[in-house]
């Protein structure tokens, strides 16, 4: 991760500082951002065809949201537990969904407080923006038995396990003599 000196900071935009602090100044994020910033009128016909496959701003935004939302995943004998820090979010700002029958999607958004007249930020360290994580659930996850509790800024999502399938009894096949 890049280290910043005090003399670099006044000349940098806040979003650049956040990107560096969060590790988004990596070459892959830079390449994605560059691809999104290309305008079709600035590209040749050859490169325009490739632009159709370029990632969208929403894709990069979601990738950043996922990369910056750490989670703990625990397994217990009867359940799985997903623990994510979501400080400052009310329960109404957090969404827990199951997509495609086996993908757990946890998302939320912290909005910047409205600025008051005469107010000027000297430092902004608290993160604002979208939080998101997706988890592919194991086959034995019971998607009909999911609970979510947010306490003291920590979201805990519990997914119960399905009981193990009954072992199949051996089937005897009669051998006929021909």
Buried (B, 14 or more C-beta within 10 A) or exposed (E): EEEEEEEEEEEEEEEBBBBBBBEBBEEEBEEBBEBBEBEEEEEEEEEEEEEEEEBEEEEBBBBBBBBBBEBEEEEEEEBBEBBBBBEEBEEEBBEBEBEEEEEBBBBBBBEEEEEEEEEEEEEEEEBEBBBBBEBEBEEEBBBEEBEBEBEEEEBBBBBBBEEEEEEEEEEEEEEEEE
